[in-house]
Amino acid sequence: MQTPDNEEEKMKTLGIDSSTQSIKALVYDAETKAVAATASVNFGKELPEFGSPDGFLPDAGGCVRQADPLMWLAGLDRVLAKLQAVFDTSQIDAVGGDGQQHGSVYLGAKWPEALASLDTARPLAEQIAPCLSRKVAPIWMDSSTGEECRALDARFGENLRLRTGSPAIERFTGPQIMKFAKESPAAYAATARIHLVSSFLCSVLAGKDAPIDTGDGAGMNLLNLETLSWDAEICGFAAPGLAARLPRIARPGENAGLGLSPYFGKYGFRAGIPVVPFTGDNPASLVGVGADRPGVAVVSLGTSDVFFAAMDGFRTDPAGCGHVFGNPSGGFMCLACVKNGSLAREKIRSRLGADYRFFDETAFELTPPGNGGKRAFPFFESEITPVHAATGVEANFDWDAAAPEVKVRAVIEGQVANLFERTRWIDEFDTIRVTGGASRSKGLRDAIAAIFGARVETLDVPDSAALGGAVLAARAIAKRGKV
């Protein structure tokens, strides 16, 4: 499998991707530009003790989505053990990675000491548990911060979007911190550091506090994208003393001087190999599919459907649906996220009693492109692009009376048409690279090609975020040579 990177260094790097439902480890051989080994852990199936079958804790209210950050640490231990079983990890020269965007982890004063004294005889989760000032981590699916978003909009108006690249968004970290500080002031006061999922895991790997990069940091409503620093005014409004609780910002391509903690010698790694700042899963995928320069767009078909592309310069979506993040390769990237993605498709498939062959191909063989104008959208989670409450399936035809194949095409084309409409403000491009688990679906790929009017390409490996993290690690240390 050929990757998009151009590095010629003779090194092997590790990319770690902590997504909503799983954690993956991927070894990238920079000399051959190939994936040398992979391992993964599904949180729901392999760590049932955390009670998170879909990667997050159940909530009866329907709008709160939180995860146990100790589950991510247990997954990290397990995935590295799996990797060691299939690959000589002593060959790995550097580590990079990513985490699901917007999720936040809250840590007390014991955090630095715990990082510096990790004991190989004890699992990570057990050692980091006493550091948590908040036992749960709100994640990107959370939509419980409407009040906080309204307060941010009332205070800053258009300036919030113009400074941070996005309007106030419920799932973004800033509103989540606001809610926590307001509802749990004592726990917030006991919080010394607030990390994103990416910088949290990077810190554990490095055994010291890691920075937040501009790609992931932009998904917080707190990072000023003109200065690439925390916006003091917004942070001060969000919560008292917030800026002091945030890690510093790492610029694109920065080697932060982090080295792998001796703890990970238990998995065969050489202590001290470079650990480069982690980024968000979408910025990592931008790199992993070779779209970190303008002209190529990416559609990631995962738990959510995400469209992103590199940008020539910084500008924002006037409609407020799209977002602007830092590009790990330098500059900026745009992004639009549709919450009802693969999980919604899976619910439809299950309700229809259809197998994957029917859902991915047969239904499209039985129906014409355009479906006679019949379109539907499955709202199983409260939607963010566009904003919409969870109401089930909405269709412009009699859903109950329609044949299964009509329903399948209606849902797929409805989802793709919505994504197209929400991304028309972005630069022109002639190629879309499709990644993620649902990229296996021929019907979905064909719908993207037809509606966007673009050539659709897929990668041989679906783990583009993990690959992007590994490629970024290779780039960061290329000038230094092999460690």
Helices and strands as residue ranges (DSSP letters): E 12-18, E 22-29, E 34-42, H 43-46, G 48-50, E 66-67, H 69-86, G 89-91, E 94-99, E 104-107, H 111-116, H 124-128, G 129-131, E 137-138, H 146-156, H 158-164, H 173-183, H 185-189, E 193-196, H 197-206, E 212-213, H 214-217, G 218-220, E 223-224, E 229-230, H 232-238, H 242-245, E 249-250, E 258-259, G 262-267, E 274-275, E 279-280, H 281-288, E 296-301, E 305-311, E 323-326, E 332-338, H 342-352, H 356-357, I 358-362, H 363-365, G 371-373, E 376-379, E 383-384, E 387-388, E 392-395, H 404-421, E 431-435, G 437-440, H 442-452, E 455-458, H 464-477, G 478-480
